[in-house]
Amino acid sequence: MKTADLVMCLVLAAAAAAPPGTAQAGERSPSTYGIGVIVGNNTSLDPDLDPLAYADDDAFKYGWFLSFFLDQTTLLARPDRDTEALWRGTPHSPPTRDAVLDALDAAVSKAEERAAAGDDVVFYLVYSGHGNYDREGRGFLHLEDGKLTTRDLYYHVIGRSASFHVILVIDACNAGFLVRSRGSSDRRPAGASALVLEDYRNVGLVLSSSSNGEVKEWGRYLSGIFSHQVRSALAGAADADEDGKVSFGELAAFTEAANRQVENPVLKLTPYIRPPLDRPDLPLVDLAQPRLGRFVTMQFPESTRVSVVDDDLVPYADFRTEKDFHARIALPGDSGFRIVVEGTREYAVTPEMSGTIGLESLSQEKEGPLASRGKDEYFTRNLFQVPYGAEFASGYLAGEYEASLVFVRPVERPWYENGWGWAAAGAGVALSGVAAYYYSRALSDHDAAAGARWADDIDAYNRSARENQWIALGTGIAGSAALVGATALFLLDRPVEDVQIAPRLGPVGLAPASGGALLSMTY
């Protein structure tokens, strides 16, 4: 479940999160309206990047999952043969540049229309695939026949979003280009951009990243690892305060727990998850959606690893619970599911079951079909090994979470702050002054030679004049070159400063409340 999965989950959360408003007498009650565009693309425009295997799967999984939360979704992905077999009959279009831009324009127009009618609208863009930078340091996402650039995101989505919220879920190589430009103070970054997301307080971000910027997929999940984690969280596994909603903070804490034990820096995910700053308590999903239909609840006396798969053995969710943590997982749709506890004990939830089902009420399968499946040893040993629940979430949100939102962006300073330019200009002025001084000496020597009576004096003055002229010429040329260089530095080499960007959230944490704990997040 790559990028697409992540995006879908995010969309679900935001749509479900928007609380209905209160209407005045004679007005219709405003409602929540969720709309999403989900894009998955396995291919790359760069021959040096290998094709992905599961970006298309992530898009279809997100599309299916979000359909239980959103009012309108558009899916753009080209399924490979295996994906087509699993999702046969699901409407979709190819992820070409024209098709994606048309889908974004149509969806944003719909969002503007519903917002104008008084609805609380959340727009989701979910992308799974490759991302990269161009030669000028500007980030973009790979589509089937072109690029989706930061300029596209601004003009087609974010620049038109004043009346609604936007959630960007990006599971891609170099997904961090949305919050930081490529480069540093010793390397020229991209030029100034209108898309500085911290200026758009209505935009929430869920971005996948690793130390080397590459997408991490795993065949066991048939998905991008991050997208699978996001989907697991939004299914209910991240609901630390047990209020039936999954927030950005809970998602951030859940993914931190899932990845914490992965020490290999090449494999470790370091996502960037930040809520809309004008509404930091916006839930990513509200699990009270009537279309969900089924839930399974579980509670264990010890920290326990749990996996959920559907009847086709397609992974749906993974998590590890803290001791005595009460987990409630949504099982939408009409498929059956299997709950696998510690990799050995399996329980079946059949399509006929509905409502809330306690795991303790299910019979253990005698010979579960999953025990013999091969697994990647490193990921199996390290992913989802740190227990997650209210205790972990409380500690993470009160401590490390805020630091995870800080990033460094190289920013171009004004031309007049270019120290090397001023140094060159100072040298040019000084050398020009020296040239002027020696030129005046040469003129004086010429005048003295014209007024001298004796041949020896005339020859000495002429010789001094020639020497001063050469000095004036040399220093004049050097001064002119320095001034030209200063001008070029001011025009072409803007000074760069590494600036820390930190959305200043208020206290974030879990406080005791009736029935468990209450998550709070303010800006």
N, C-alpha and C positions, 0 to 999 in steps of 0.2 A: 504494500500500500504506500505508494510513494507520496510524492508531493500531493497528488490529487486527493489521496485519502485524507491527508492532513487538512487540506483546504475544506473538504466536505464537512469534516467534523467541526471545523471552526465555524463554518457557515451555520451548521445546525445550532451550535451553541449560541451564536449571536442572535439568531432568529428567535430561538426559544426564549432568550433572555429578555427581550424588550418587553417591559411591562405595559399592559394597556393603560391608557389614560382615562380620565374622568370627563365625560361630556357634559355640557351645559344643557339646560332644558331646551328641547326642540332640535338638538343636534344629534347626529348619529354617534355612537360610541366609537372612538378610534380603536383600531385593531392593529395587531402586529402583522407585518407582511415581510416574508423572507424570500429573497430571490438570489439565485446563484448561477455562476458560469464556471463550469469545471472543465479543465483542459489537461489532457495527458498526452505526452509525445515521447516515444522511445528513441527517436532518431536524433541525429546531431548534424548541424551545418559544418562542423569542424571535423575533418577526416582523422584528426588525432584523438578524438573522443570516441570511445567504443559505444555502440548502441546500448540502451538500457533494456532490461527484460520485463519490468513490471510497472512502468509508468502508466501504461494503458490499463492494467489491472487496477491500479490505484484510482484512476479516474472513474472507472465503472463502479468500484466499491464506494467511493464517495458519493457518486450519483445516486446509488441505491440507498445508502444510509441517509443522505440529506432529504430524500424524497419523503421521509416520514416527518420532517420538520419544516421544510420550506414550501412556499406556495407555488414557486416556479423554478425549474432548473433547466439548464442547457448543457448538454454533454458533448464535448468535442474530443474525440480520440479515435485512433484507427487500431482496432483490436487485432492482435495476432491470432493464429489459428486456435491456440489453447484458450485464450481469453474469449474469443468468439463462441467457443463451445460452452463456456460457463455462463455467458451473458446473452445468449441468443435471444433476439427479439427486443432488446433494449434500444430505444431510439438514440442515435448518435450521428455526428457529422465529423468529417476529417478535420484535424487540427491545422488547417492552413491559415496563413496570415489574414486573408480576406474574411474567411469564415469566423475567425476569432474576433476580429474587430467589429464585424457586423453583429455578432452575438453580444458583445459588450455594449455597443451603442443601443441595441434594442432593449437589453436588460436595464441599462441605466435610464433610458427614457421611461420604462415602466416604473422604475423606482421613483423617478421624479414625479410621475403622474400620481402614484399612490401616496407619496409624501404630501403633495399639494392637496390631496383629498383628506388629509388629516391622519393618515396612518403612520405608525412608528415602523420605519422601514430599515432593514439591514440587508446590505448587498455583499455577497461573498464571491470572491474570485479565488478559485483553487487551481493551482498548477502543479503538475508532477512531470519532471523531465530534466533536461540539461539547462544550465545557465552559464553565462560567461561574461567577459569584458571585451570590448573592442580595443583597437590600438590607442584610442584616446582615453581609455579608462572608464568608459560608460558601460553600465551593465545591461544585459538583455537576456531574454529567455528564448530557447530554441523552439521554433515551430516547424512544421513539416516542410515549408518552402520559404521560410523567412524568419524574421526576428520579431519578438514582442519587446519593445524597448521601454525604458523608464519614461521617455517622452510620450509613448503610446499610453502608458498607465495614467499619466497626468491628464492628457487631453481627452481621453475616452472615458475615464472613470473618476479619478480623485479630484480633478479640477471641476467636476460637475456634481460633487457629492455634498454640497453645503446643507442640503435638507435631509440627509440620511446618513447612517453609519456604514462604513466599509470595513470588511474583514478580509485581509490578504493572507492566504495560507499557501506558502511556497515551499515545496520540497524539491530542491534543485541544487546542482553544483553552484557554489558561489552565491547562494541565496542572500547572503549578507549585503550584496550590492544595494539593496533597498535602503539600508540605513548607513552604509559607509561607502565612500568612493575608493577606488583602487589607488594605492600610492601612500606616501608618507612625506614628512617634511624634507627628506632627502631625495624624493622622487616626485616629479611633477604629476599631480592628480588631474582628473577630468575637470573641465571648466565648470563654472557656476551652473546650477540646475534649479529649475523651478520646483522640482520634486524633492523637497526637504521634508521628510515625513513628520518630523517632530513639530512642524508648523501646522500640520493637519490633525487637530485634536480629536477628530471623529473617526480616525483610522486605527484599527487594531491590527497587530502583526503576529503571525505565527510562522517563523522562518527556520528551516532546517539548515544546519551547517556542521562541518567537522573541521579539524585543524588544517586539513589540506583542501577544504572546500568541495570535496567530492560527495556525490550521492552514495548512500550506503543501502544496498539491497540485500535481501536474504531469501533464497529459494524456499526455505521452510515457511516463510510468511507469504510467499507469492506477492511481495510488496516491498516498498522502501521501508527500512526499519523505523524511521521517524514517523512516517505516515501510519504505520501499524500501531505505534505507541500512541499517537494522537487519537486514533480511532478507539483504541482500548480505553483511553481516558474518558472520551466523550460518551462511551457506552455506559459509563457510570462508575468505573473503577477509580476515578480521580476524585469522587465526591467526598472529600475529607470531612466536611461539616454535616453531611447527610441531610442536606436541605433539598435534594432532588434536582439540583442544578450544578453544572460544571463551569467554573469561572476560569479566566485567564491565569490567575494565580494558582489555582489547583492544577491546571494543565502543566504549568511551569514546574511545580513541585513534583508532579507525577513523573514527568520526563527526566527530571534530575535524579529521582530515585531509580528509575529504570536504567539509567546510563552510568550511575555513579561508580560502579565497580569495574567498568571498562577502563583499564589503565593505559592501554595501547593508544597513544595520541593520534595515530593514523586512523583508527577505527572509532574513536570516541566522538559522539555527537555533542555539540554545544549549541543548542537551539537558542533563538532570540524570540521571546514570547512577551509581548507588551499589549496591555488593553488600550482601548481608546481613552485618551487622557481626559476627555470631557465626560467620560462615564466608565471609570475603572472597574465598577462592580458589574458591568454588563456580562451576563452569563454567556458562555459559548453555546450551551444547550440547556433546555429545560426538559427534563425527563418526564414531566407530567403530560406530555403529548398523548392524547387519546389514541392516536394511530399506532402507538408502539405496541400496545396490547399485552405483552408478556414481559415479566421480569423474573430473574432467579436471584434469590438472596442466599447469602452464606456467611458464616462466622466460624472461625477456627480458634481453638485454645492456644495455638502456636502460630508463628509466622509461616505462611503457606503459599506455595507457588500454584497458580491456577491458569489453565489455558482453555479457551472456548473456540470450537470449530463448528461449522455447519454440517449438514448431512453429506455434502460433497467433500468434506474434510478440508475446506478452505478456512484458514485461520481467521478468526473474528476478533478475539481479544486475548491479551496476556497481561498478567499482573501478579504481584506478590503482596499479600495482605500483612499488616501488622497483627500481632496477637490481639484477639478479641475484636478486631475491626469488623464492622457490619457492612459488607459489600452488597450492593444492589445493582445488577447488571441488566440492561435492556436487551431483549431478544426480539427484534422487530421482524415483521414479515410472516410468511406462512411456512417457512422451512423448519426442520428439526435442528437441534443443536446438541452437541456433546460437551460436557464439562469434564475436564481432565485435571485431577488434583495430584500434585507432586509427580506427574508423569506416569502414574501407575493406576490410580483409581479413576474410573470413568463412569459418568452418569448421563443418561439420555433425557432430553426434553423433546417430546414428540410434537408434531404440528398441531395435534388436537388440543394440547394444553394451552391454557390462557390464564390471565391474571398474574398474581404474584405467587411464585412457586419456591418453597423452601428446599434447599439442596438436601436437607435431612429427610425430606419426604420422598426422595427418589431412590430407586434401587440401584445398587452398584452393578455395572455390567461385568459379567463373568470373564469375558475375553474381549477387551476393548480393542478396536482396530488401530489405535495410535501407538501402542507400546512398542511395536516393531519398526516404526518409521525411523529412518536415519536422520541424524541431526548434526549440525555443524558444532564441533566441540567447543570452540572458543566462545562463540556467542551464547551457546547453551549454558556454559559455565558462568558467564558474567552478566548477561542481560537479565533484568528483573530479579536481581538477587538481594537488593536492599528492600526491606519491608516498607510498604507505603500505608499511611493512614493519617489520622488526625495529629499524632505526635510528630511524625516526620514533616508533614505539611506545615504545621505550626512553627517548627524550628527553622525550616528553610525559608518560609515567607517572611519571618521576622528578621532573618539574618542575610543569607546569601542572595536572595532573589533580587533585591534592589541593585546590588553590585553587578548582577548579570545583565542589567539593562544599560549599563554604561558602555559606550563604545567611543572610539577615537576616529575622527574624520579629518583628513588634511584639508585645510581651508586656505584659499588664496587671499592674501592680504592686499591692501591698496598699493599702487605703484610707488607711492612716496615712502613706503616702509621698506623699500629694497635697499638694504645696507650696502651690497656690492655696487649697486647703481650709484649711490651717493659717493662711495669711495672713488669710483671711476670718474665721476663728475668733479670731485675735489682735485683729483690728480690732473684732470684736463685743465681746470682753471689755473692751478699752480704752474703747470708747464707752459700754459699760454702766457701767464704773467712773466715767467722767466724769458720766454721768447720776446715779449714786448720790451723787456729791460735791455736785452742784448741787441735788439734791433735799434733801440734809441742810442745805445753806445756806438753802434756802427755808423749811424747818421752823424753823431757828434764827431767821430773820427774823420768822416768824409769832409765835414766842415773845417775841421782843424787842418787837414791836408791841403785844402784849397787856400787857406790863409797862411800856410807856412812859407818861409823864404828859402830855407836851405833844403838841398836835395835829400840829405840824410833824414831830416825831420819829416819831409813829405813821404818818404818810403816807409818810415816807422808807422806813421798814421794810417797809411793805406793797408799795411800789413795787419794792423790791429783791427781796422774796419772789416777786412775780409774774414778774420777769425771770428769776430762778433756776429757777422752775417751768417756764417756756417752754424754757429751755436744757436742763433735765433731760428734758422731754418729747421735744424734738427729738433729743438724743443717745441717749435710750433707744430711740426708734423706729429710729434708724439702727443702733444696736447689735444690736437684735433682728433686723433685716433681715440684718445681716452674719452673725449666728449661724445664721439659717435658711438663708442662702446657703451657709455652711460645711457645714451638714448635708447639703444637696442635693449639694454637690460631693463629699463623702465617699461618699454613697450612689450617685450617678449618674455621676460623672466620674472613673473610676479612672485613675491616671497610667499612661502607656504608655512603654515603653522598647524601643528597637530592640536586639535581642539577636542576636549572631552565633552560628549553629549550625554546628558543624564536626565531622563524624565523624572522630575522630583515627585515621587509618590509619597503620600502620607504613610502613617503606620499601617503595616500590612500584617495580618496574623489571624489566629483563631482564638476566640475567647469562649469560655464556658457558657453554655446556654442550655435551656431546657431541651432534653432529648439528644444532647450531644455537644456541638460546638457551633459557633457562628463565625463565618469568614467575613472579615472587614478589609476594605481597600479604598483609600481616598486619594484625591489629588489636590 
